[in-house]
Amino acid sequence: MEVSKKLFLIMAMVAFLYINDASVEQEEFSYKRGAWNGPEHWGDINKDWETCKTGRMQSPVAVDDKNIIVAQQPEDLQWSYYPKNAVMMNHGHAIVIEWKDEAGAVWINKTEYSLKQVHWHMPSENTINGHRFDLEVHMLHQRTTDQKMAMISNLYKIGNPDPFFTKVEKYIGAISRKMDAKVEIGIIDPKEISRVIDKYYRLKGSITIPPCTEGVTWTINRNVRTISVEQLKSLKEAAVVGYERNARPLQPLNGREVELFA
C-alpha cells in the first residue's frame, strides 16, 4: 500500500474516533489531575495516544497579545451554514450537537472544511492574556479529501443569556447525566453560534482529547460572547459525574507562531 494511502486511512480513523467517540471507552481518560487516567497520563494509557505526550503542536494554548504576530494581509476566511435537523448527545466528556445532513462549511484560504459537530468545554481550554473564560464552544470541521480538521473556537463569559443556547437548552434534561444519551432537537442553524468573527487568532494545534491528533487549523474568535449563570449551571448539571470540568490543561507553544487577524 502506498504511503499516502496509509496516511489517509490513519487520519480517517482518528477523525472517526474524535467525531463519533463511540469507540473510545469514556472511563479510559479523565480530566482529573493526578488520576491514573488524568491529562498528564493520556499518552501512556494507549499506544495510539502517544501524541498526547510526544506531540509538539498540542492544544489548548495560552494566547498572549505580547507575543503574537499581527497579520499584515487579510486572510480568506468565509463560511456558509444551513439550518438542518440535528441531534444532541452526551458523550460523557462533552455535550455535543451533530447535524443529520450537510449543514455547511468554512473556507480557510479557499480550502473547504465541512461542519461536523459542536461541543462545549467548561471552563475554557484556551486562555487569552492569562484569562480563562467560563465556557468555550468548539465548532469542528473536516476536509473530505484527507480528513484534516479545522476548529473554530468561541469564548464565553458570564453575562446575558446566549441566544443559541436558549434555543437548545430545553433538550438538555433528556440527556442529563446519561452516557451516550441522544435526543432529536429539530432544525438548528449553525450560523447562530458564530455570528461575528471579525478579529481572531490563528495557529496550528491538535484536538484536545485523546488521541490528540495534530495538524488542526485553529481559529480562536477574539469577540468574547456571554452566557448566563443559569445556562452554564444547566450544562454542568447535565455532564456525566466526573466531567463537570472538561478542559485539558494548557500545552506549550514550542515555538509556534500565533497570528492575529483583524
Sequence and secondary structure as in RCSB ss.txt:
>XXXX:A:sequence
MEVSKKLFLIMAMVAFLYINDASVEQEEFSYKRGAWNGPEHWGDINKDWETCKTGRMQSPVAVDDKNIIVAQQPE
DLQWSYYPKNAVMMNHGHAIVIEWKDEAGAVWINKTEYSLKQVHWHMPSENTINGHRFDLEVHMLHQRTTDQKMA
MISNLYKIGNPDPFFTKVEKYIGAISRKMDAKVEIGIIDPKEISRVIDKYYRLKGSITIPPCTEGVTWTINRNVR
TISVEQLKSLKEAAVVGYERNARPLQPLNGREVELFA
>XXXX:A:secstr
  HHHHHHHHHHHHHHHHHH TTS GGG  S TTSTTSGGGHHHH GGGTHHHH SS S  EE GGG EE SS  
 EEEEE  EEEEEEE SS EEEEESS  EEEEETTEEEEEEEEEEESS SSEETTEE SEEEEEEEE TTT  EE
EEEEEEEESS  HHHHHHGGGHHHHTT TT EEEEEEE GGGT    SSEEEEEEE SSTT  EEEEEEEESS E
EE HHHHHHHHHHS TT S         TT   EEE 
